[in-house]
């Protein structure tokens, strides 16, 4: 029996009643911990599909969890907000400041601009994709928010559930005063009038990085290497697509989609590898592929000479990545390998482009009529399973099932020097 009051502890005072979680970006310049009450675990994770998150990350959505009131990240020296991070406030109406690593571009989370009246501290939402582990004892993906049918397919399309647990979809009312930007679509791109329907605009949120991509050219189609980054698929049928997605028990067959127009498009894939996760701050990185000569204005073979706010980061001995130094959006991935260079005169080099910053001439961020998604396989699957196995397995299943509903098959094809 304890003889001293100091030996008697309330449950919330016990060491085991708290858990410390550790997070780092790819370059490790941003390094912090959060210590939360065990009673608050697992932290609820929401996947935000709004255009702001999409264009500031370059991904299809962000992966954020709100910290309990009064809990803030504790940075591990020499890391600090002032020395390691760049802040971005997306508009005068913004309620929070977004932070990303100044060196590698990884988003680490958002901090409210005003302190909470109860604690005197600003509330945080942290990017859960950069923590050391993402088991369901610490984090649990529970909701999709700010989804929009015009942006489908997206991760809310492909990730309806995890481990049999349905993921809730939440969207605020357009008249909700707490979310004044919820119903404000991004402005239409100002593309050249004479050819705008044949161009995709790639632009981050702050517009510091901006370029265009055309549809595949005859030269690409004829090139033995470049043509391997192209694949035909039916264009989406607005009148039937949603109905098909809503009825999982009646998958679309190849015959059912035969009436749709089939177009040769750039291939696209989702990558779950640790490098992509830790430079974007999101579980899944969406990439499409294009010859450098297609990008206007021009960019050099090593992503040099582009200008604007593009910053370069060497994530490995052979890989250079590009991100916006203004808002943090992941933009490019360039691999130093001759197998990504055409053998035909001119030596065209292939570069990866982040799908999350693409939009068409109407400003729509849905790009299904521009890219053919590989639905039969995820890139970086093994490392993705090591980090968050439940998510990786559920996404692979949901993506494949969508492929069957949409195209009558799980589209499986090799992308040269896959991520």
Legacy VTK file of the C-alpha trace (Angstrom):
# vtk DataFile Version 3.0
C-alpha trace
ASCII
DATASET POLYDATA
POINTS 419 float
0.000 0.000 0.000
1.310 3.432 -0.912
2.411 5.515 2.060
3.020 8.767 0.182
0.481 10.786 -1.794
3.134 11.245 -4.477
2.858 7.509 -5.175
-0.837 7.834 -5.993
-1.568 8.911 -9.561
-4.777 9.584 -11.369
-5.023 7.558 -14.598
-4.368 10.601 -16.788
-1.140 11.241 -14.863
0.370 7.835 -15.593
3.119 7.693 -18.198
1.162 5.049 -20.090
-1.749 7.482 -20.390
0.195 9.461 -23.004
1.802 8.461 -26.271
4.495 10.292 -28.215
4.356 10.070 -32.002
7.308 11.063 -34.206
7.226 12.649 -37.667
9.906 13.523 -40.239
9.942 14.733 -43.821
12.127 13.103 -46.479
15.202 15.289 -45.944
14.649 15.240 -42.140
14.829 19.024 -41.895
11.295 18.952 -40.486
11.374 16.699 -37.422
8.852 16.869 -34.599
6.894 14.880 -32.038
3.371 15.139 -30.702
2.437 13.806 -27.279
-1.261 13.058 -26.947
-3.447 11.431 -24.288
-3.936 7.744 -24.977
-7.664 8.348 -24.565
-7.547 10.502 -27.741
-6.118 7.648 -29.826
-6.479 6.671 -32.545
-6.423 10.187 -33.962
-9.187 10.533 -36.583
-7.774 11.152 -40.072
-9.751 12.959 -42.752
-8.896 12.999 -46.438
-9.618 16.490 -47.768
-10.389 16.640 -51.501
-10.837 20.403 -51.821
-9.072 22.197 -54.670
-6.896 24.085 -52.174
-5.411 20.906 -50.703
-5.100 19.396 -54.153
-3.246 22.342 -55.676
-1.000 22.943 -52.652
0.039 19.283 -52.452
-0.025 18.075 -56.065
-1.884 15.015 -54.782
-5.537 13.983 -55.067
-6.164 14.904 -51.420
-4.459 15.640 -48.115
-4.252 13.281 -45.099
-4.781 15.296 -41.920
-5.639 14.626 -38.293
-6.616 17.361 -35.823
-4.552 17.358 -32.644
-6.399 17.558 -29.322
-6.864 21.098 -28.033
-3.696 22.483 -26.477
-1.435 19.892 -28.138
1.171 21.318 -30.520
4.086 19.762 -32.420
7.354 19.851 -30.475
10.204 20.335 -32.924
13.417 18.381 -32.433
16.471 20.625 -32.727
17.868 21.826 -35.034
14.426 21.622 -36.670
12.043 24.513 -36.073
9.223 26.331 -37.808
11.453 29.340 -38.461
14.480 27.440 -39.773
12.912 24.435 -41.509
9.485 25.364 -42.823
7.812 27.702 -45.291
4.339 28.956 -44.455
1.558 29.564 -46.959
-1.751 31.342 -46.335
-3.917 30.501 -49.322
-6.259 33.524 -49.237
-7.251 36.551 -47.123
-10.201 34.479 -45.859
-7.991 31.547 -44.787
-8.356 30.371 -41.210
-5.014 28.546 -41.102
-1.447 28.666 -42.351
-0.068 25.670 -44.197
3.519 24.593 -43.573
5.875 22.594 -45.777
9.572 21.768 -45.656
11.643 24.463 -47.322
14.174 21.863 -48.543
12.112 18.927 -49.877
8.602 20.390 -50.109
6.896 17.948 -47.736
3.681 19.283 -46.166
3.655 18.796 -42.402
0.275 20.303 -41.485
-1.831 23.410 -40.887
-1.919 25.776 -37.881
-4.866 28.065 -37.148
-4.115 31.753 -37.487
-6.058 32.571 -34.323
-5.556 30.914 -30.918
-8.272 28.776 -29.402
-10.089 30.852 -26.736
-10.034 27.961 -24.253
-6.317 27.124 -24.429
-4.762 30.276 -25.834
-2.948 28.102 -28.397
-3.690 27.701 -32.111
-5.104 24.350 -33.130
-3.132 22.090 -35.480
-3.984 19.514 -38.113
-0.929 17.395 -38.872
-0.072 15.421 -41.992
-0.283 11.852 -40.725
1.549 10.427 -43.754
4.931 11.543 -42.393
4.779 9.799 -39.019
6.996 6.831 -38.239
4.005 4.466 -38.264
0.375 4.649 -39.289
-1.155 1.696 -37.457
-4.798 1.919 -36.429
-3.814 2.181 -32.771
-2.433 5.656 -33.514
-4.322 6.872 -36.603
-7.578 5.828 -38.216
-8.801 7.109 -41.575
-12.459 7.896 -40.942
-13.730 10.427 -43.464
-13.534 11.990 -46.909
-14.443 15.677 -47.008
-15.063 18.309 -49.682
-15.645 15.653 -52.307
-17.133 16.690 -55.627
-18.557 14.429 -58.373
-16.884 16.612 -61.001
-13.451 15.613 -59.655
-14.045 11.860 -59.846
-12.320 9.488 -59.947
-10.424 10.321 -56.791
-9.520 8.632 -53.541
-13.093 8.873 -52.265
-14.074 6.874 -55.366
-11.368 4.276 -54.840
-11.344 4.114 -51.029
-14.920 3.622 -49.815
-13.857 1.462 -46.874
-10.886 0.064 -44.961
-10.971 -3.362 -43.296
-14.716 -3.485 -43.887
-15.219 -0.167 -42.093
-17.033 2.333 -44.285
-15.342 5.715 -44.608
-17.792 8.540 -44.000
-18.213 11.223 -46.680
-18.811 14.710 -45.303
-19.519 17.854 -47.273
-20.652 21.160 -45.747
-23.680 23.016 -46.963
-22.869 25.664 -49.595
-24.444 28.176 -47.208
-22.390 27.132 -44.174
-20.727 30.366 -42.927
-17.930 28.364 -41.316
-16.763 27.210 -44.759
-17.207 30.218 -47.077
-14.940 28.745 -49.752
-16.641 25.340 -49.814
-18.736 26.134 -52.874
-16.217 28.372 -54.638
-14.743 26.537 -57.627
-11.315 27.580 -58.899
-11.391 30.067 -61.794
-11.266 28.816 -65.362
-7.750 28.653 -66.804
-6.750 31.342 -69.278
-5.412 29.010 -71.968
-4.748 29.997 -75.609
-8.148 30.300 -77.304
-7.150 28.620 -80.535
-6.164 25.327 -78.952
-7.324 25.339 -75.361
-9.395 22.174 -75.705
-6.233 20.262 -76.566
-4.254 21.489 -73.584
-4.170 20.650 -69.896
-3.093 23.371 -67.517
-0.672 22.346 -64.775
-0.657 24.994 -62.069
-0.018 24.975 -58.345
-2.232 26.945 -55.977
-0.115 30.104 -55.854
0.468 29.946 -59.648
4.218 30.220 -59.121
4.556 27.046 -61.215
2.458 27.004 -64.365
2.743 25.131 -67.657
0.657 23.280 -70.233
0.537 19.698 -71.492
-0.973 18.735 -74.864
-2.664 15.531 -75.870
-0.309 12.855 -77.271
1.241 13.912 -80.557
1.810 11.765 -83.678
5.531 11.890 -82.886
4.908 10.349 -79.451
2.679 7.675 -80.909
5.352 6.700 -83.451
8.228 6.694 -80.967
9.067 3.169 -79.610
9.782 4.514 -76.113
7.338 7.393 -75.780
4.442 5.282 -77.023
4.905 2.993 -74.022
3.629 5.850 -71.853
0.360 5.985 -73.804
-2.674 3.712 -73.592
-6.188 3.806 -74.970
-9.224 3.782 -72.710
-12.880 4.794 -73.039
-13.753 8.377 -72.225
-16.078 8.822 -69.245
-19.781 8.948 -69.990
-21.294 11.545 -67.625
-24.767 10.024 -67.872
-23.687 6.554 -66.810
-20.451 6.908 -64.856
-22.019 7.872 -61.555
-24.677 5.198 -61.843
-22.018 2.565 -62.436
-19.952 3.743 -59.481
-23.003 3.666 -57.223
-23.854 0.051 -58.106
-20.989 -2.222 -57.130
-23.101 -5.341 -57.660
-23.486 -4.665 -61.394
-19.998 -4.075 -62.768
-19.688 -2.441 -66.140
-18.561 -4.904 -68.815
-16.348 -4.269 -71.785
-19.473 -4.546 -73.976
-21.259 -1.926 -71.916
-18.439 0.570 -72.410
-17.991 -0.191 -76.085
-20.252 2.686 -77.084
-17.976 5.203 -75.356
-15.358 7.018 -77.390
-11.940 5.419 -76.945
-8.976 7.777 -76.891
-5.221 7.325 -76.675
-4.132 9.003 -73.439
-1.151 9.389 -71.167
-0.877 6.628 -68.585
-1.211 7.472 -64.906
-0.535 5.582 -61.697
-0.684 5.946 -57.941
2.580 5.528 -56.029
2.749 4.534 -52.349
6.556 4.505 -52.027
8.167 6.115 -48.995
10.023 8.724 -51.042
6.869 10.043 -52.728
5.000 9.949 -49.417
7.672 11.900 -47.543
8.138 14.626 -50.163
4.397 15.200 -50.635
3.043 14.608 -47.134
0.347 12.258 -48.495
-0.062 8.470 -48.551
-0.539 8.248 -52.326
1.136 10.281 -55.074
-0.571 10.400 -58.506
1.738 10.646 -61.535
1.313 10.909 -65.275
4.140 11.008 -67.814
5.142 13.268 -70.688
8.148 14.154 -72.870
9.904 17.303 -71.720
9.357 18.887 -75.132
5.598 18.804 -74.515
5.892 21.065 -71.489
5.509 24.757 -72.207
7.297 26.853 -71.105
10.325 24.634 -71.564
12.129 22.857 -68.746
15.641 21.398 -68.946
16.539 17.675 -68.758
17.423 18.030 -65.078
14.356 20.234 -64.453
16.632 23.262 -64.522
15.872 26.580 -66.144
12.107 26.518 -65.613
11.933 29.675 -63.524
8.998 30.783 -61.414
8.902 29.363 -57.908
10.033 25.849 -58.863
12.576 24.442 -56.417
14.591 21.289 -56.988
15.338 18.528 -54.498
17.602 15.545 -55.078
15.733 12.744 -53.295
18.222 10.049 -54.293
21.368 9.593 -56.353
19.378 9.363 -59.607
16.169 11.282 -58.859
15.467 15.024 -58.981
12.097 16.286 -57.818
10.517 19.663 -58.347
8.087 21.460 -56.028
6.672 24.949 -55.693
8.621 27.054 -53.207
5.581 29.280 -52.698
2.808 26.843 -51.770
4.608 23.480 -51.567
2.905 21.595 -54.399
4.775 18.551 -55.708
5.244 19.083 -59.465
7.909 16.900 -61.140
9.884 13.676 -60.781
12.872 13.201 -63.105
14.881 9.973 -63.197
18.457 9.975 -64.519
18.339 6.887 -66.708
18.937 6.416 -70.409
15.958 4.063 -70.568
13.792 7.156 -70.121
15.344 8.785 -73.183
14.139 8.032 -76.710
16.691 6.549 -79.107
15.213 8.490 -82.007
16.828 11.748 -83.150
16.336 14.449 -80.567
16.533 12.075 -77.606
13.202 12.925 -75.966
13.282 12.499 -72.164
10.257 11.442 -70.120
9.376 13.242 -66.890
6.654 12.508 -64.299
4.035 15.224 -63.706
1.860 15.434 -60.576
-1.763 14.770 -61.529
-3.051 16.845 -58.620
-2.149 20.154 -60.290
-3.829 19.371 -63.636
-7.089 20.882 -64.889
-8.762 21.162 -68.275
-9.938 24.197 -70.272
-13.134 24.409 -68.197
-11.208 24.405 -64.935
-12.341 20.866 -64.087
-9.845 18.877 -62.096
-11.194 15.540 -63.290
-8.689 14.197 -65.804
-10.142 10.796 -66.695
-10.635 11.883 -70.301
-6.918 12.802 -70.438
-5.215 9.887 -68.672
-5.601 6.120 -68.484
-5.288 4.990 -64.882
-3.476 1.749 -64.168
-6.053 0.014 -61.994
-4.482 -3.420 -61.709
-1.471 -2.416 -59.626
-0.151 0.318 -57.352
3.453 1.497 -57.615
5.462 1.213 -54.406
2.985 -1.317 -52.999
5.442 -3.148 -50.747
6.692 -0.043 -48.942
3.130 1.251 -48.843
2.025 -1.911 -47.051
4.892 -1.586 -44.600
3.707 1.897 -43.652
-0.078 1.431 -43.652
-1.074 -2.025 -44.779
-4.805 -1.581 -44.260
-4.859 1.532 -46.445
-2.685 0.014 -49.183
-4.770 -3.160 -49.450
-8.061 -1.251 -49.419
-6.900 1.219 -52.079
-5.611 -1.565 -54.333
-8.949 -3.357 -54.044
-11.037 -0.215 -54.558
-8.994 0.968 -57.531
-9.201 -2.438 -59.162
-12.951 -2.713 -58.557
-13.465 0.733 -60.096
-11.459 -0.388 -63.125
-13.772 -3.347 -63.604
-16.871 -1.170 -63.252
-15.540 1.456 -65.630
-13.606 -0.547 -68.222
-14.640 -4.144 -67.662
-11.156 -5.083 -66.383
-8.386 -4.234 -63.959
-6.059 -2.482 -66.369
-2.577 -3.903 -65.885
0.354 -2.588 -67.863
4.009 -1.864 -67.292
5.276 1.682 -67.083
8.962 1.787 -68.081
11.172 2.097 -64.984
8.151 2.081 -62.709
8.424 3.960 -59.441
LINES 1 420
419 0 1 2 3 4 5 6 7 8 9 10 11 12 13 14 15 16 17 18 19 20 21 22 23 24 25 26 27 28 29 30 31 32 33 34 35 36 37 38 39 40 41 42 43 44 45 46 47 48 49 50 51 52 53 54 55 56 57 58 59 60 61 62 63 64 65 66 67 68 69 70 71 72 73 74 75 76 77 78 79 80 81 82 83 84 85 86 87 88 89 90 91 92 93 94 95 96 97 98 99 100 101 102 103 104 105 106 107 108 109 110 111 112 113 114 115 116 117 118 119 120 121 122 123 124 125 126 127 128 129 130 131 132 133 134 135 136 137 138 139 140 141 142 143 144 145 146 147 148 149 150 151 152 153 154 155 156 157 158 159 160 161 162 163 164 165 166 167 168 169 170 171 172 173 174 175 176 177 178 179 180 181 182 183 184 185 186 187 188 189 190 191 192 193 194 195 196 197 198 199 200 201 202 203 204 205 206 207 208 209 210 211 212 213 214 215 216 217 218 219 220 221 222 223 224 225 226 227 228 229 230 231 232 233 234 235 236 237 238 239 240 241 242 243 244 245 246 247 248 249 250 251 252 253 254 255 256 257 258 259 260 261 262 263 264 265 266 267 268 269 270 271 272 273 274 275 276 277 278 279 280 281 282 283 284 285 286 287 288 289 290 291 292 293 294 295 296 297 298 299 300 301 302 303 304 305 306 307 308 309 310 311 312 313 314 315 316 317 318 319 320 321 322 323 324 325 326 327 328 329 330 331 332 333 334 335 336 337 338 339 340 341 342 343 344 345 346 347 348 349 350 351 352 353 354 355 356 357 358 359 360 361 362 363 364 365 366 367 368 369 370 371 372 373 374 375 376 377 378 379 380 381 382 383 384 385 386 387 388 389 390 391 392 393 394 395 396 397 398 399 400 401 402 403 404 405 406 407 408 409 410 411 412 413 414 415 416 417 418
